[in-house]
Structures are given as structure tokens and as C-alpha cells.
Amino acid sequence: MSVSATVHEHDLSELSSQQLLRLERSIAEQFMGGLPWGSIVWAFTNLAVWLSLWPLTLSGALPLWAAAPIATLNVILSYLPSHEAQHRIIAREGERLFWLNEVVGHLSPVPLGLPYQAARLTHYEHHKHANDLELDPDINTRSDSAWHMVVKDIGMQLRTVPKTNIAYANALERLGTEDARRAGATLLAYALVTNALLFGFAWAGYALEVAAIVWLPRIVGGLYIRFFLSWAPHHPALAVGRYRDTRGFRSRLGNILTMGMQYHVIHHLYPRMPLMRHPAAFRALRPILVARGCRLDGI
Amino acid sequence: MPRDDVAHLSSDGAPTAPVSLIGRLLTLLLQGMPLIFGIGFIAPLMTQLLERALPGAAQAEWPLVAGLAIGGSWGAVANLTGRWL
């Protein structure tokens, strides 16, 4: 029996909220589990390409005009495999491949300069408090429109201490656990080491090269990530609640260029479902999402 | 109390956690980061840009002086205003 047949067999309006939830979970269950090989290969390939840019660019074998867009793409692609690890999708603690989960989690976001534990703890806070003005560390991307988001984000990043960084630091401080304190210290260490590397290479005569493979890509890629991974799937970010704090949307850029975020509503409902199964799960669950009043903008 | 620890009072007069020497140095470092970034990264970036744009200037001293002036003053202004632009 196909999944869609399972949904259509029921007249959803006749089901109680609990029955609807049970049906939703039974369908979602079919898309859970398994090793997300795609994300693992993605993580290591992307990191290998970014690392290879260093000798190629510093030796002059690869021109800066080619290195900068490749590095920007690497930065954009570096977050999501770590995101899979943050949710323990590759393996949970105590499982045989948990080490692989942690390796992907730590190594994948290196081009972005984001330490894994800080990303994981603040991202859990985002899930727990999505769209909460005080408690959601990602709420700063909330804007009236796409253009407003871009302009507002550039304005924020031009501050010497961007509001996004302050929100992450505040979230870790609020948590107050030993893990959070360690994550905060690692966040600080990452920033200092990154700057030390930039200064060292720049004064050694490679300022343009590190600007092309680290500095500019993080500015442009960071904006792209915040736009498609934070603003777009939560817009207008006014409501809270399981079926209200995230939306489905159709982008003219399609699913690949939006990095699967058109179906982000599925991720907030089932955070441990692998990213690459979101489109199929969305199609199977769509009637239930409609019955729940989820915002599905054109998808 | 260790020598590098200092007792602090909050605004309401209540004692807060002592701040270590490393903590104070880190705070100073972060407070001055825009200026340090201006000199540490923007200055050599400007120098290299000038040398690439004007090949005749590659052996001269002035691109470095100009780079330091631009990077240093940009970083100092950013430090004072809290904004890069």
C-alpha cells in the first residue's frame, strides 16, 4: 500500500487531533532511519574541494576570480551536513557510527568557521523556541520581505559585533550548562584563530588570496545561508507552535539551490528525518499539513 | 584569592564572579578587535590591492604606508562607532 493511499483512505476531517497525529507519525516513520550517505559524501567532498583551494590559490595555479565563487559555494554547502549531525541523524550517542556523526558535525562547517557544539546547542534552542522574539537565536532574520531581509542582514553584518553573534552568545549563556560554557569558549577560540590565520596569511603577502577563499565567501555565503535556511522557511516568523512556526514555500530557484528548504516544515516536525527524504515525506504528509493549517506557499 | 583574580561589584553593589587575568585580556582583545582587524587584515589587503593595480608601485614603500593608514583609520573608526560603514 502506498503512503499516499494511506492518507487518502481516511477522511481527515473525521479524525480527532490525536488520531491525526498518530497517522502523521506512522507516515513520517517510513522516512526515518538509515544512514544518510548523500550528506556524508557531500560533507567530505565539499571540505576536500575547499581545502584544495588553499594550495591552488596560494600557488597562483587557480586565479582569484575562479577561487572566490568556488569557495563561496563551499561555504554555502558546508552547513547542512553538520546540521544532519547536530540532530544525530547519522548516528545517536552510543550507536556504532556516532564517531562518524561527530566527525561530520565538526569538519563539515570548517569553511563557514562555525564550531559544531555551539551550532548544535543554539540550533536546539531555535527548534525549542522557533519565532520567539526573546528566545529564538535565529529571530534576527525576521523581515517583511526578501529584499528587506537582505538589506537588514547587510546592515547587521556591518556592525563590528553582529546581532546574530550576540544572539548565539546569549543563547549559550542562558543555557548555562558546562557544555554551553565550553561551546561559548570554542566559539571565541574559533573567531580568534580565524582572525590570526587571516592576519598571518595577509601579512605574508597572501591577503587577496585569503580574502578570496575565506573572508568574502563567508560574507556572501553567510547571507545566502541565513536567507534560505532561516528567513525563507520561517517567513513571516510571526506565529509559534508545531504547525505554525515554519512554512513550505516554492522558490523560483528550485529545491537544490534552496538546499531543500522548501520542505523545511517537515524538518521542524521531524528533526531526525534525513534532509534528502524531505520532499517525498512532504508529498506523503501534505494532506495532513493542510488539515493542520500549515502555511504552504505555492508548494 | 589568586593574584590574577579581581573581585567585582555589579551595578547594585552585589559581588559578582571574579574575572581572571586571561578573561580581562580577552575582553581587551575583543574590544580592540576592529582596530586589530584593520591593521591585521585590511592594511595588507589594501597594500596588495594597490600593488596589483599599480605594478610600478610594487617595489615602493608608499603602498604599505597607504595600506596601514587606510586599514588603521578604518579600524579605529569602526572601533569607535561599532560599525564598519
Chai-1 contact restraints between the chains, C-beta under 6 A:
chainA,res_idxA,chainB,res_idxB,connection_type,confidence,min_distance_angstrom,max_distance_angstrom,comment,restraint_id
A,L158,B,R83,contact,1.0,0.0,6.0,A-B,restraint_1
A,L158,B,W84,contact,1.0,0.0,6.0,A-B,restraint_2
A,L158,B,L85,contact,1.0,0.0,6.0,A-B,restraint_3
A,R159,B,G82,contact,1.0,0.0,6.0,A-B,restraint_4
A,R159,B,R83,contact,1.0,0.0,6.0,A-B,restraint_5
A,T160,B,P34,contact,1.0,0.0,6.0,A-B,restraint_6
A,T160,B,A78,contact,1.0,0.0,6.0,A-B,restraint_7
A,T160,B,G82,contact,1.0,0.0,6.0,A-B,restraint_8
A,L198,B,F41,contact,1.0,0.0,6.0,A-B,restraint_9
A,F199,B,G40,contact,1.0,0.0,6.0,A-B,restraint_10
A,F199,B,F41,contact,1.0,0.0,6.0,A-B,restraint_11
A,A202,B,F41,contact,1.0,0.0,6.0,A-B,restraint_12
A,A202,B,P44,contact,1.0,0.0,6.0,A-B,restraint_13
A,W203,B,P44,contact,1.0,0.0,6.0,A-B,restraint_14
A,A207,B,P44,contact,1.0,0.0,6.0,A-B,restraint_15
A,A207,B,L45,contact,1.0,0.0,6.0,A-B,restraint_16
A,A207,B,Q48,contact,1.0,0.0,6.0,A-B,restraint_17
A,L208,B,Q48,contact,1.0,0.0,6.0,A-B,restraint_18
A,A211,B,L45,contact,1.0,0.0,6.0,A-B,restraint_19
